[in-house]
Amino acid sequence: MYANALKPWHLLIVALVVIVLFGSKKLPDAARGLGRSLRILKSEARALKEEQGAAATPAEQAKAEQAKAEDAKAWRPAPPAA
């Protein structure tokens, strides 16, 4: 009954409505905030997993520490708005 109910032009209309409602200046800030939130969530989930698997092998611990270091490198504060 609802097969293929969502067409590509529906998504285009939704995107246009979002741009009109929020404005093009606020969308990059919103995307940046969402990205930061996802990074924080990912790192917290990884930390929780590490706590649960504290008896992991040394190789797994080294791999987890390397991933954490890469996450720390990837995060950079946004430049100040001019």
All heavy atoms as a GROMACS GRO file, in nm:
protein
  616
    1MET      N    1   0.082  -0.120   0.000
    1MET     CA    2   0.000   0.000   0.000
    1MET      C    3   0.086   0.125   0.000
    1MET      O    4   0.058   0.218  -0.074
    1MET     CB    5  -0.093  -0.003   0.121
    1MET     CG    6  -0.186   0.114   0.127
    1MET     SD    7  -0.304   0.087   0.260
    1MET     CE    8  -0.384   0.242   0.257
    2TYR      N    9   0.189   0.126   0.085
    2TYR     CA   10   0.275   0.244   0.094
    2TYR      C   11   0.410   0.221   0.028
    2TYR      O   12   0.506   0.290   0.058
    2TYR     CB   13   0.297   0.283   0.241
    2TYR     CG   14   0.171   0.332   0.307
    2TYR    CD1   15   0.107   0.257   0.404
    2TYR    CD2   16   0.116   0.454   0.272
    2TYR    CE1   17  -0.007   0.301   0.465
    2TYR    CE2   18   0.001   0.499   0.332
    2TYR     CZ   19  -0.060   0.423   0.429
    2TYR     OH   20  -0.175   0.468   0.488
    3ALA      N   21   0.417   0.126  -0.060
    3ALA     CA   22   0.542   0.097  -0.128
    3ALA      C   23   0.585   0.218  -0.212
    3ALA      O   24   0.504   0.279  -0.282
    3ALA     CB   25   0.527  -0.025  -0.218
    4ASN      N   26   0.711   0.255  -0.199
    4ASN     CA   27   0.766   0.369  -0.272
    4ASN      C   28   0.690   0.499  -0.244
    4ASN      O   29   0.668   0.581  -0.332
    4ASN     CB   30   0.769   0.341  -0.422
    4ASN     CG   31   0.857   0.225  -0.456
    4ASN    OD1   32   0.961   0.208  -0.394
    4ASN    ND2   33   0.815   0.144  -0.551
    5ALA      N   34   0.649   0.517  -0.119
    5ALA     CA   35   0.574   0.636  -0.084
    5ALA      C   36   0.663   0.760  -0.076
    5ALA      O   37   0.617   0.871  -0.098
    5ALA     CB   38   0.501   0.616   0.049
    6LEU      N   39   0.790   0.742  -0.044
    6LEU     CA   40   0.881   0.854  -0.029
    6LEU      C   41   0.968   0.864  -0.154
    6LEU      O   42   1.056   0.784  -0.178
    6LEU     CB   43   0.969   0.835   0.095
    6LEU     CG   44   1.054   0.953   0.137
    6LEU    CD1   45   0.966   1.073   0.171
    6LEU    CD2   46   1.137   0.918   0.258
    7LYS      N   47   0.942   0.964  -0.232
    7LYS     CA   48   1.014   0.986  -0.358
    7LYS      C   49   1.128   1.086  -0.334
    7LYS      O   50   1.127   1.161  -0.237
    7LYS     CB   51   0.920   1.042  -0.464
    7LYS     CG   52   0.799   0.958  -0.491
    7LYS     CD   53   0.835   0.836  -0.570
    7LYS     CE   54   0.708   0.759  -0.600
    7LYS     NZ   55   0.729   0.635  -0.662
    8PRO      N   56   1.226   1.091  -0.423
    8PRO     CA   57   1.337   1.186  -0.407
    8PRO      C   58   1.290   1.332  -0.402
    8PRO      O   59   1.347   1.413  -0.330
    8PRO     CB   60   1.424   1.161  -0.530
    8PRO     CG   61   1.396   1.020  -0.568
    8PRO     CD   62   1.252   0.998  -0.532
    9TRP      N   63   1.186   1.365  -0.474
    9TRP     CA   64   1.142   1.504  -0.471
    9TRP      C   65   1.079   1.540  -0.336
    9TRP      O   66   1.076   1.657  -0.297
    9TRP     CB   67   1.050   1.536  -0.588
    9TRP     CG   68   0.922   1.457  -0.595
    9TRP    CD1   69   0.903   1.338  -0.654
    9TRP    CD2   70   0.796   1.496  -0.540
    9TRP    NE1   71   0.773   1.297  -0.638
    9TRP    CE2   72   0.705   1.393  -0.569
    9TRP    CE3   73   0.752   1.606  -0.469
    9TRP    CZ2   74   0.573   1.398  -0.529
    9TRP    CZ3   75   0.619   1.611  -0.431
    9TRP    CH2   76   0.532   1.508  -0.460
   10HIS      N   77   1.031   1.440  -0.261
   10HIS     CA   78   0.982   1.466  -0.126
   10HIS      C   79   1.098   1.512  -0.037
   10HIS      O   80   1.083   1.606   0.042
   10HIS     CB   81   0.920   1.340  -0.064
   10HIS     CG   82   0.790   1.301  -0.124
   10HIS    ND1   83   0.774   1.180  -0.188
   10HIS    CD2   84   0.671   1.364  -0.132
   10HIS    CE1   85   0.649   1.170  -0.231
   10HIS    NE2   86   0.584   1.281  -0.199
   11LEU      N   87   1.212   1.445  -0.050
   11LEU     CA   88   1.329   1.482   0.028
   11LEU      C   89   1.378   1.622  -0.009
   11LEU      O   90   1.421   1.698   0.077
   11LEU     CB   91   1.441   1.380   0.009
   11LEU     CG   92   1.408   1.239   0.056
   11LEU    CD1   93   1.522   1.144   0.022
   11LEU    CD2   94   1.380   1.238   0.204
   12LEU      N   95   1.368   1.657  -0.136
   12LEU     CA   96   1.407   1.791  -0.180
   12LEU      C   97   1.318   1.897  -0.118
   12LEU      O   98   1.367   2.001  -0.071
   12LEU     CB   99   1.402   1.799  -0.333
   12LEU     CG  100   1.440   1.932  -0.395
   12LEU    CD1  101   1.586   1.963  -0.366
   12LEU    CD2  102   1.415   1.930  -0.544
   13ILE      N  103   1.190   1.871  -0.112
   13ILE     CA  104   1.097   1.965  -0.050
   13ILE      C  105   1.127   1.980   0.099
   13ILE      O  106   1.128   2.091   0.152
   13ILE     CB  107   0.951   1.922  -0.074
   13ILE    CG1  108   0.916   1.937  -0.222
   13ILE    CG2  109   0.854   2.002   0.013
   13ILE    CD1  110   0.782   1.881  -0.261
   14VAL      N  111   1.154   1.870   0.167
   14VAL     CA  112   1.187   1.875   0.309
   14VAL      C  113   1.315   1.956   0.330
   14VAL      O  114   1.324   2.039   0.421
   14VAL     CB  115   1.200   1.733   0.368
   14VAL    CG1  116   1.259   1.736   0.507
   14VAL    CG2  117   1.065   1.664   0.368
   15ALA      N  118   1.416   1.935   0.246
   15ALA     CA  119   1.541   2.010   0.258
   15ALA      C  120   1.518   2.159   0.238
   15ALA      O  121   1.572   2.242   0.312
   15ALA     CB  122   1.643   1.957   0.157
   16LEU      N  123   1.437   2.195   0.141
   16LEU     CA  124   1.408   2.337   0.117
   16LEU      C  125   1.334   2.399   0.236
   16LEU      O  126   1.363   2.513   0.275
   16LEU     CB  127   1.326   2.354  -0.011
   16LEU     CG  128   1.402   2.331  -0.141
   16LEU    CD1  129   1.307   2.334  -0.260
   16LEU    CD2  130   1.512   2.433  -0.157
   17VAL      N  131   1.241   2.325   0.294
   17VAL     CA  132   1.169   2.376   0.410
   17VAL      C  133   1.264   2.398   0.528
   17VAL      O  134   1.258   2.500   0.597
   17VAL     CB  135   1.053   2.280   0.449
   17VAL    CG1  136   0.994   2.316   0.584
   17VAL    CG2  137   0.946   2.284   0.342
   18VAL      N  138   1.356   2.305   0.550
   18VAL     CA  139   1.453   2.319   0.658
   18VAL      C  140   1.541   2.442   0.636
   18VAL      O  141   1.566   2.520   0.728
   18VAL     CB  142   1.539   2.191   0.671
   18VAL    CG1  143   1.658   2.213   0.761
   18VAL    CG2  144   1.453   2.077   0.724
   19ILE      N  145   1.586   2.462   0.513
   19ILE     CA  146   1.670   2.578   0.483
   19ILE      C  147   1.593   2.707   0.503
   19ILE      O  148   1.646   2.804   0.560
   19ILE     CB  149   1.726   2.568   0.339
   19ILE    CG1  150   1.829   2.455   0.332
   19ILE    CG2  151   1.789   2.699   0.295
   19ILE    CD1  152   1.876   2.423   0.193
   20VAL      N  153   1.469   2.710   0.463
   20VAL     CA  154   1.388   2.832   0.481
   20VAL      C  155   1.362   2.857   0.629
   20VAL      O  156   1.372   2.972   0.676
   20VAL     CB  157   1.255   2.820   0.403
   20VAL    CG1  158   1.159   2.930   0.442
   20VAL    CG2  159   1.283   2.826   0.253
   21LEU      N  160   1.331   2.754   0.706
   21LEU     CA  161   1.300   2.773   0.847
   21LEU      C  162   1.421   2.813   0.929
   21LEU      O  163   1.413   2.903   1.013
   21LEU     CB  164   1.241   2.644   0.905
   21LEU     CG  165   1.098   2.611   0.865
   21LEU    CD1  166   1.057   2.477   0.926
   21LEU    CD2  167   1.003   2.719   0.910
   22PHE      N  168   1.534   2.748   0.908
   22PHE     CA  169   1.650   2.771   0.993
   22PHE      C  170   1.750   2.869   0.933
   22PHE      O  171   1.836   2.919   1.004
   22PHE     CB  172   1.719   2.639   1.026
   22PHE     CG  173   1.634   2.548   1.108
   22PHE    CD1  174   1.578   2.436   1.054
   22PHE    CD2  175   1.608   2.577   1.241
   22PHE    CE1  176   1.499   2.351   1.129
   22PHE    CE2  177   1.529   2.494   1.318
   22PHE     CZ  178   1.474   2.381   1.261
   23GLY      N  179   1.741   2.894   0.807
   23GLY     CA  180   1.835   2.985   0.744
   23GLY      C  181   1.966   2.917   0.712
   23GLY      O  182   2.009   2.826   0.782
   24SER      N  183   2.030   2.963   0.608
   24SER     CA  184   2.153   2.898   0.564
   24SER      C  185   2.270   2.929   0.657
   24SER      O  186   2.369   2.857   0.657
   24SER     CB  187   2.187   2.941   0.421
   24SER     OG  188   2.204   3.082   0.417
   25LYS      N  189   2.263   3.034   0.737
   25LYS     CA  190   2.373   3.067   0.827
   25LYS      C  191   2.377   2.976   0.949
   25LYS      O  192   2.484   2.952   1.004
   25LYS     CB  193   2.363   3.212   0.872
   25LYS     CG  194   2.390   3.310   0.760
   25LYS     CD  195   2.395   3.450   0.809
   25LYS     CE  196   2.425   3.544   0.694
   25LYS     NZ  197   2.443   3.680   0.738
   26LYS      N  198   2.264   2.926   0.994
   26LYS     CA  199   2.260   2.844   1.114
   26LYS      C  200   2.284   2.695   1.086
   26LYS      O  201   2.320   2.621   1.176
   26LYS     CB  202   2.126   2.860   1.186
   26LYS     CG  203   2.107   2.996   1.246
   26LYS     CD  204   1.980   3.003   1.326
   26LYS     CE  205   1.962   3.141   1.384
   26LYS     NZ  206   1.842   3.149   1.465
   27LEU      N  207   2.265   2.651   0.964
   27LEU     CA  208   2.279   2.510   0.932
   27LEU      C  209   2.421   2.457   0.953
   27LEU      O  210   2.437   2.348   1.011
   27LEU     CB  211   2.231   2.482   0.790
   27LEU     CG  212   2.080   2.489   0.772
   27LEU    CD1  213   2.043   2.466   0.627
   27LEU    CD2  214   2.009   2.389   0.859
   28PRO      N  215   2.528   2.527   0.912
   28PRO     CA  216   2.662   2.474   0.940
   28PRO      C  217   2.691   2.463   1.090
   28PRO      O  218   2.754   2.366   1.134
   28PRO     CB  219   2.756   2.576   0.874
   28PRO     CG  220   2.673   2.641   0.770
   28PRO     CD  221   2.534   2.644   0.825
   29ASP      N  222   2.644   2.558   1.168
   29ASP     CA  223   2.663   2.551   1.313
   29ASP      C  224   2.589   2.431   1.372
   29ASP      O  225   2.641   2.362   1.460
   29ASP     CB  226   2.616   2.679   1.381
   29ASP     CG  227   2.702   2.799   1.344
   29ASP    OD1  228   2.821   2.777   1.310
   29ASP    OD2  229   2.651   2.912   1.350
   30ALA      N  230   2.470   2.407   1.323
   30ALA     CA  231   2.392   2.293   1.371
   30ALA      C  232   2.461   2.162   1.333
   30ALA      O  233   2.469   2.070   1.415
   30ALA     CB  234   2.250   2.298   1.313
   31ALA      N  235   2.513   2.153   1.213
   31ALA     CA  236   2.583   2.032   1.170
   31ALA      C  237   2.711   2.012   1.252
   31ALA      O  238   2.744   1.899   1.289
   31ALA     CB  239   2.616   2.041   1.021
   32ARG      N  240   2.781   2.120   1.280
   32ARG     CA  241   2.903   2.110   1.360
   32ARG      C  242   2.870   2.062   1.501
   32ARG      O  243   2.938   1.976   1.556
   32ARG     CB  244   2.971   2.247   1.366
   32ARG     CG  245   3.109   2.244   1.424
   32ARG     CD  246   3.177   2.381   1.416
   32ARG     NE  247   3.188   2.427   1.278
   32ARG     CZ  248   3.131   2.538   1.230
   32ARG    NH1  249   3.060   2.615   1.309
   32ARG    NH2  250   3.147   2.572   1.104
   33GLY      N  251   2.764   2.116   1.559
   33GLY     CA  252   2.722   2.072   1.692
   33GLY      C  253   2.680   1.926   1.695
   33GLY      O  254   2.712   1.852   1.788
   34LEU      N  255   2.613   1.883   1.590
   34LEU     CA  256   2.574   1.743   1.580
   34LEU      C  257   2.696   1.653   1.569
   34LEU      O  258   2.703   1.548   1.633
   34LEU     CB  259   2.482   1.722   1.459
   34LEU     CG  260   2.431   1.581   1.436
   34LEU    CD1  261   2.345   1.534   1.553
   34LEU    CD2  262   2.353   1.575   1.307
   35GLY      N  263   2.794   1.695   1.491
   35GLY     CA  264   2.917   1.617   1.478
   35GLY      C  265   2.991   1.605   1.610
   35GLY      O  266   3.040   1.498   1.645
   36ARG      N  267   2.998   1.714   1.685
   36ARG     CA  268   3.063   1.710   1.816
   36ARG      C  269   2.989   1.616   1.910
   36ARG      O  270   3.051   1.538   1.983
   36ARG     CB  271   3.068   1.849   1.877
   36ARG     CG  272   3.168   1.940   1.814
   36ARG     CD  273   3.168   2.075   1.880
   36ARG     NE  274   3.254   2.167   1.809
   36ARG     CZ  275   3.244   2.296   1.815
   36ARG    NH1  276   3.150   2.352   1.889
   36ARG    NH2  277   3.327   2.374   1.749
   37SER      N  278   2.858   1.624   1.908
   37SER     CA  279   2.778   1.537   1.994
   37SER      C  280   2.800   1.390   1.961
   37SER      O  281   2.813   1.307   2.051
   37SER     CB  282   2.630   1.570   1.981
   37SER     OG  283   2.605   1.702   2.020
   38LEU      N  284   2.806   1.358   1.833
   38LEU     CA  285   2.830   1.220   1.792
   38LEU      C  286   2.968   1.173   1.833
   38LEU      O  287   2.986   1.058   1.873
   38LEU     CB  288   2.810   1.205   1.642
   38LEU     CG  289   2.666   1.217   1.594
   38LEU    CD1  290   2.658   1.212   1.442
   38LEU    CD2  291   2.580   1.109   1.655
   39ARG      N  292   3.070   1.262   1.823
   39ARG     CA  293   3.205   1.225   1.865
   39ARG      C  294   3.208   1.196   2.015
   39ARG      O  295   3.272   1.102   2.060
   39ARG     CB  296   3.303   1.337   1.832
   39ARG     CG  297   3.387   1.303   1.712
   39ARG     CD  298   3.495   1.406   1.690
   39ARG     NE  299   3.458   1.482   1.572
   39ARG     CZ  300   3.428   1.610   1.570
   39ARG    NH1  301   3.435   1.682   1.678
   39ARG    NH2  302   3.394   1.669   1.459
   40ILE      N  303   3.140   1.280   2.093
   40ILE     CA  304   3.135   1.260   2.238
   40ILE      C  305   3.066   1.129   2.270
   40ILE      O  306   3.113   1.051   2.354
   40ILE     CB  307   3.066   1.379   2.307
   40ILE    CG1  308   3.154   1.503   2.297
   40ILE    CG2  309   3.035   1.346   2.453
   40ILE    CD1  310   3.083   1.631   2.339
   41LEU      N  311   2.954   1.103   2.204
   41LEU     CA  312   2.881   0.979   2.227
   41LEU      C  313   2.968   0.858   2.193
   41LEU      O  314   2.972   0.761   2.268
   41LEU     CB  315   2.753   0.977   2.143
   41LEU     CG  316   2.669   0.851   2.151
   41LEU    CD1  317   2.612   0.834   2.292
   41LEU    CD2  318   2.557   0.856   2.050
   42LYS      N  319   3.040   0.867   2.082
   42LYS     CA  320   3.127   0.757   2.041
   42LYS      C  321   3.237   0.733   2.143
   42LYS      O  322   3.265   0.619   2.180
   42LYS     CB  323   3.187   0.790   1.904
   42LYS     CG  324   3.273   0.681   1.846
   42LYS     CD  325   3.324   0.723   1.710
   42LYS     CE  326   3.418   0.622   1.652
   42LYS     NZ  327   3.472   0.666   1.523
   43SER      N  328   3.298   0.840   2.191
   43SER     CA  329   3.408   0.823   2.288
   43SER      C  330   3.356   0.770   2.421
   43SER      O  331   3.421   0.688   2.486
   43SER     CB  332   3.484   0.954   2.308
   43SER     OG  333   3.402   1.050   2.369
   44GLU      N  334   3.238   0.814   2.464
   44GLU     CA  335   3.180   0.764   2.588
   44GLU      C  336   3.142   0.617   2.576
   44GLU      O  337   3.162   0.539   2.669
   44GLU     CB  338   3.057   0.847   2.628
   44GLU     CG  339   3.090   0.988   2.670
   44GLU     CD  340   3.176   0.995   2.795
   44GLU    OE1  341   3.159   0.910   2.885
   44GLU    OE2  342   3.262   1.084   2.801
   45ALA      N  343   3.088   0.579   2.462
   45ALA     CA  344   3.054   0.438   2.440
   45ALA      C  345   3.180   0.352   2.440
   45ALA      O  346   3.183   0.242   2.496
   45ALA     CB  347   2.979   0.421   2.308
   46ARG      N  348   3.287   0.404   2.379
   46ARG     CA  349   3.414   0.332   2.377
   46ARG      C  350   3.469   0.318   2.519
   46ARG      O  351   3.519   0.212   2.557
   46ARG     CB  352   3.514   0.404   2.288
   46ARG     CG  353   3.644   0.327   2.271
   46ARG     CD  354   3.736   0.395   2.175
   46ARG     NE  355   3.681   0.381   2.039
   46ARG     CZ  356   3.690   0.475   1.945
   46ARG    NH1  357   3.751   0.588   1.971
   46ARG    NH2  358   3.640   0.455   1.827
   47ALA      N  359   3.459   0.425   2.599
   47ALA     CA  360   3.508   0.420   2.737
   47ALA      C  361   3.429   0.319   2.819
   47ALA      O  362   3.486   0.244   2.899
   47ALA     CB  363   3.500   0.558   2.800
   48LEU      N  364   3.298   0.316   2.799
   48LEU     CA  365   3.214   0.220   2.870
   48LEU      C  366   3.251   0.077   2.831
   48LEU      O  367   3.261  -0.011   2.916
   48LEU     CB  368   3.066   0.246   2.839
   48LEU     CG  369   2.966   0.157   2.908
   48LEU    CD1  370   2.974   0.176   3.059
   48LEU    CD2  371   2.826   0.188   2.859
   49LYS      N  372   3.276   0.057   2.703
   49LYS     CA  373   3.315  -0.076   2.656
   49LYS      C  374   3.449  -0.116   2.716
   49LYS      O  375   3.470  -0.232   2.752
   49LYS     CB  376   3.322  -0.076   2.504
   49LYS     CG  377   3.340  -0.211   2.442
   49LYS     CD  378   3.332  -0.200   2.290
   49LYS     CE  379   3.346  -0.336   2.226
   49LYS     NZ  380   3.339  -0.328   2.080
   50GLU      N  381   3.541  -0.020   2.726
   50GLU     CA  382   3.672  -0.049   2.785
   50GLU      C  383   3.658  -0.085   2.933
   50GLU      O  384   3.729  -0.173   2.982
   50GLU     CB  385   3.765   0.070   2.769
   50GLU     CG  386   3.814   0.090   2.628
   50GLU     CD  387   3.898   0.215   2.614
   50GLU    OE1  388   3.922   0.284   2.716
   50GLU    OE2  389   3.938   0.246   2.502
   51GLU      N  390   3.569  -0.016   3.003
   51GLU     CA  391   3.548  -0.047   3.145
   51GLU      C  392   3.494  -0.188   3.163
   51GLU      O  393   3.533  -0.259   3.255
   51GLU     CB  394   3.452   0.053   3.208
   51GLU     CG  395   3.511   0.190   3.232
   51GLU     CD  396   3.410   0.287   3.290
   51GLU    OE1  397   3.298   0.243   3.326
   51GLU    OE2  398   3.442   0.406   3.297
   52GLN      N  399   3.404  -0.228   3.075
   52GLN     CA  400   3.346  -0.361   3.085
   52GLN      C  401   3.448  -0.469   3.049
   52GLN      O  402   3.446  -0.578   3.104
   52GLN     CB  403   3.224  -0.373   2.994
   52GLN     CG  404   3.106  -0.292   3.043
   52GLN     CD  405   2.990  -0.299   2.947
   52GLN    OE1  406   3.002  -0.347   2.835
   52GLN    NE2  407   2.876  -0.249   2.991
   53GLY      N  408   3.538  -0.439   2.958
   53GLY     CA  409   3.636  -0.537   2.916
   53GLY      C  410   3.774  -0.505   2.972
   53GLY      O  411   3.872  -0.509   2.900
   54ALA      N  412   3.780  -0.470   3.100
   54ALA     CA  413   3.906  -0.429   3.161
   54ALA      C  414   4.010  -0.541   3.158
   54ALA      O  415   4.130  -0.515   3.163
   54ALA     CB  416   3.882  -0.384   3.305
   55ALA      N  417   3.968  -0.662   3.149
   55ALA     CA  418   4.059  -0.776   3.148
   55ALA      C  419   4.098  -0.813   3.004
   55ALA      O  420   4.128  -0.927   2.975
   55ALA     CB  421   3.996  -0.895   3.218
   56ALA      N  422   4.099  -0.714   2.916
   56ALA     CA  423   4.132  -0.741   2.776
   56ALA      C  424   4.282  -0.768   2.761
   56ALA      O  425   4.361  -0.737   2.849
   56ALA     CB  426   4.093  -0.622   2.690
   57THR      N  427   4.318  -0.822   2.647
   57THR     CA  428   4.459  -0.852   2.620
   57THR      C  429   4.535  -0.722   2.599
   57THR      O  430   4.476  -0.620   2.562
   57THR     CB  431   4.472  -0.940   2.495
   57THR    OG1  432   4.426  -0.864   2.382
   57THR    CG2  433   4.393  -1.068   2.507
   58PRO      N  434   4.666  -0.723   2.618
   58PRO     CA  435   4.745  -0.601   2.597
   58PRO      C  436   4.735  -0.546   2.455
   58PRO      O  437   4.737  -0.426   2.434
   58PRO     CB  438   4.888  -0.646   2.629
   58PRO     CG  439   4.873  -0.763   2.719
   58PRO     CD  440   4.746  -0.830   2.677
   59ALA      N  441   4.723  -0.633   2.357
   59ALA     CA  442   4.711  -0.588   2.218
   59ALA      C  443   4.581  -0.510   2.199
   59ALA      O  444   4.578  -0.406   2.131
   59ALA     CB  445   4.716  -0.706   2.123
   60GLU      N  446   4.472  -0.559   2.256
   60GLU     CA  447   4.343  -0.489   2.247
   60GLU      C  448   4.348  -0.356   2.320
   60GLU      O  449   4.291  -0.257   2.274
   60GLU     CB  450   4.231  -0.577   2.303
   60GLU     CG  451   4.200  -0.698   2.218
   60GLU     CD  452   4.098  -0.790   2.284
   60GLU    OE1  453   4.067  -0.770   2.403
   60GLU    OE2  454   4.051  -0.882   2.216
   61GLN      N  455   4.417  -0.352   2.434
   61GLN     CA  456   4.430  -0.226   2.508
   61GLN      C  457   4.509  -0.124   2.428
   61GLN      O  458   4.473  -0.007   2.424
   61GLN     CB  459   4.497  -0.251   2.643
   61GLN     CG  460   4.409  -0.325   2.742
   61GLN     CD  461   4.480  -0.357   2.872
   61GLN    OE1  462   4.601  -0.341   2.883
   61GLN    NE2  463   4.405  -0.402   2.971
   62ALA      N  464   4.616  -0.167   2.361
   62ALA     CA  465   4.696  -0.076   2.279
   62ALA      C  466   4.614  -0.022   2.163
   62ALA      O  467   4.621   0.097   2.129
   62ALA     CB  468   4.820  -0.147   2.228
   63LYS      N  469   4.533  -0.108   2.104
   63LYS     CA  470   4.449  -0.066   1.993
   63LYS      C  471   4.346   0.037   2.039
   63LYS      O  472   4.321   0.136   1.971
   63LYS     CB  473   4.378  -0.189   1.934
   63LYS     CG  474   4.308  -0.167   1.805
   63LYS     CD  475   4.243  -0.297   1.760
   63LYS     CE  476   4.254  -0.314   1.613
   63LYS     NZ  477   4.187  -0.435   1.565
   64ALA      N  478   4.287   0.017   2.157
   64ALA     CA  479   4.190   0.110   2.211
   64ALA      C  480   4.255   0.245   2.243
   64ALA      O  481   4.197   0.351   2.217
   64ALA     CB  482   4.124   0.052   2.336
   65GLU      N  483   4.376   0.241   2.298
   65GLU     CA  484   4.446   0.366   2.328
   65GLU      C  485   4.481   0.442   2.201
   65GLU      O  486   4.472   0.564   2.197
   65GLU     CB  487   4.572   0.336   2.410
   65GLU     CG  488   4.544   0.293   2.552
   65GLU     CD  489   4.669   0.252   2.627
   65GLU    OE1  490   4.780   0.270   2.573
   65GLU    OE2  491   4.654   0.202   2.739
   66GLN      N  492   4.518   0.370   2.096
   66GLN     CA  493   4.549   0.434   1.970
   66GLN      C  494   4.424   0.499   1.910
   66GLN      O  495   4.429   0.611   1.860
   66GLN     CB  496   4.605   0.331   1.871
   66GLN     CG  497   4.645   0.391   1.738
   66GLN     CD  498   4.698   0.287   1.641
   66GLN    OE1  499   4.690   0.168   1.669
   66GLN    NE2  500   4.750   0.330   1.530
   67ALA      N  501   4.311   0.432   1.920
   67ALA     CA  502   4.185   0.488   1.869
   67ALA      C  503   4.147   0.613   1.948
   67ALA      O  504   4.100   0.712   1.890
   67ALA     CB  505   4.074   0.384   1.877
   68LYS      N  506   4.168   0.610   2.078
   68LYS     CA  507   4.136   0.725   2.161
   68LYS      C  508   4.226   0.843   2.124
   68LYS      O  509   4.180   0.957   2.116
   68LYS     CB  510   4.154   0.691   2.309
   68LYS     CG  511   4.108   0.801   2.403
   68LYS     CD  512   4.132   0.765   2.548
   68LYS     CE  513   4.014   0.692   2.603
   68LYS     NZ  514   4.024   0.670   2.748
   69ALA      N  515   4.354   0.818   2.097
   69ALA     CA  516   4.447   0.923   2.057
   69ALA      C  517   4.407   0.982   1.922
   69ALA      O  518   4.415   1.104   1.902
   69ALA     CB  519   4.589   0.868   2.051
   70GLU      N  520   4.361   0.898   1.831
   70GLU     CA  521   4.317   0.947   1.701
   70GLU      C  522   4.192   1.033   1.715
   70GLU      O  523   4.179   1.135   1.647
   70GLU     CB  524   4.289   0.830   1.607
   70GLU     CG  525   4.414   0.759   1.560
   70GLU     CD  526   4.386   0.635   1.479
   70GLU    OE1  527   4.267   0.608   1.449
   70GLU    OE2  528   4.482   0.564   1.444
   71ASP      N  529   4.101   0.997   1.805
   71ASP     CA  530   3.983   1.079   1.829
   71ASP      C  531   4.022   1.214   1.886
   71ASP      O  532   3.964   1.316   1.850
   71ASP     CB  533   3.887   1.010   1.926
   71ASP     CG  534   3.807   0.899   1.859
   71ASP    OD1  535   3.807   0.895   1.735
   71ASP    OD2  536   3.744   0.820   1.931
   72ALA      N  537   4.120   1.215   1.974
   72ALA     CA  538   4.164   1.341   2.033
   72ALA      C  539   4.227   1.431   1.927
   72ALA      O  540   4.210   1.553   1.929
   72ALA     CB  541   4.264   1.314   2.145
   73LYS      N  542   4.299   1.372   1.830
   73LYS     CA  543   4.358   1.451   1.721
   73LYS      C  544   4.250   1.505   1.629
   73LYS      O  545   4.262   1.616   1.577
   73LYS     CB  546   4.453   1.365   1.638
   73LYS     CG  547   4.585   1.338   1.702
   73LYS     CD  548   4.668   1.259   1.602
   73LYS     CE  549   4.785   1.191   1.666
   73LYS     NZ  550   4.859   1.108   1.571
   74ALA      N  551   4.145   1.427   1.606
   74ALA     CA  552   4.041   1.466   1.511
   74ALA      C  553   3.960   1.584   1.560
   74ALA      O  554   3.911   1.664   1.482
   74ALA     CB  555   3.949   1.348   1.483
   75TRP      N  556   3.947   1.598   1.691
   75TRP     CA  557   3.866   1.707   1.744
   75TRP      C  558   3.947   1.834   1.746
   75TRP      O  559   4.056   1.840   1.800
   75TRP     CB  560   3.817   1.677   1.885
   75TRP     CG  561   3.727   1.785   1.932
   75TRP    CD1  562   3.595   1.794   1.908
   75TRP    CD2  563   3.762   1.900   2.009
   75TRP    NE1  564   3.544   1.906   1.964
   75TRP    CE2  565   3.646   1.975   2.028
   75TRP    CE3  566   3.878   1.948   2.063
   75TRP    CZ2  567   3.643   2.094   2.097
   75TRP    CZ3  568   3.876   2.066   2.133
   75TRP    CH2  569   3.760   2.137   2.150
   76ARG      N  570   3.894   1.935   1.683
   76ARG     CA  571   3.956   2.067   1.686
   76ARG      C  572   3.846   2.169   1.706
   76ARG      O  573   3.739   2.158   1.646
   76ARG     CB  574   4.027   2.096   1.554
   76ARG     CG  575   4.153   2.013   1.536
   76ARG     CD  576   4.229   2.058   1.412
   76ARG     NE  577   4.357   1.992   1.402
   76ARG     CZ  578   4.377   1.868   1.364
   76ARG    NH1  579   4.274   1.792   1.337
   76ARG    NH2  580   4.497   1.817   1.356
   77PRO      N  581   3.868   2.270   1.791
   77PRO     CA  582   3.764   2.369   1.812
   77PRO      C  583   3.738   2.450   1.685
   77PRO      O  584   3.828   2.466   1.602
   77PRO     CB  585   3.820   2.458   1.922
   77PRO     CG  586   3.968   2.432   1.924
   77PRO     CD  587   3.988   2.294   1.869
   78ALA      N  588   3.618   2.496   1.670
   78ALA     CA  589   3.580   2.574   1.554
   78ALA      C  590   3.648   2.710   1.561
   78ALA      O  591   3.667   2.767   1.668
   78ALA     CB  592   3.428   2.592   1.550
   79PRO      N  593   3.686   2.765   1.445
   79PRO     CA  594   3.747   2.898   1.447
   79PRO      C  595   3.644   3.001   1.490
   79PRO      O  596   3.524   2.985   1.469
   79PRO     CB  597   3.788   2.919   1.300
   79PRO     CG  598   3.707   2.823   1.222
   79PRO     CD  599   3.675   2.710   1.313
   80PRO      N  600   3.690   3.109   1.553
   80PRO     CA  601   3.596   3.210   1.601
   80PRO      C  602   3.523   3.276   1.484
   80PRO      O  603   3.580   3.297   1.377
   80PRO     CB  604   3.683   3.311   1.673
   80PRO     CG  605   3.823   3.283   1.630
   80PRO     CD  606   3.827   3.141   1.583
   81ALA      N  607   3.396   3.303   1.505
   81ALA     CA  608   3.314   3.365   1.401
   81ALA      C  609   3.356   3.510   1.384
   81ALA      O  610   3.379   3.582   1.479
   81ALA     CB  611   3.167   3.356   1.436
   82ALA      N  612   3.367   3.551   1.259
   82ALA     CA  613   3.411   3.689   1.233
   82ALA      C  614   3.293   3.781   1.218
   82ALA      O  615   3.185   3.752   1.192
   82ALA     CB  616   3.494   3.693   1.106
   0.00000   0.00000   0.00000
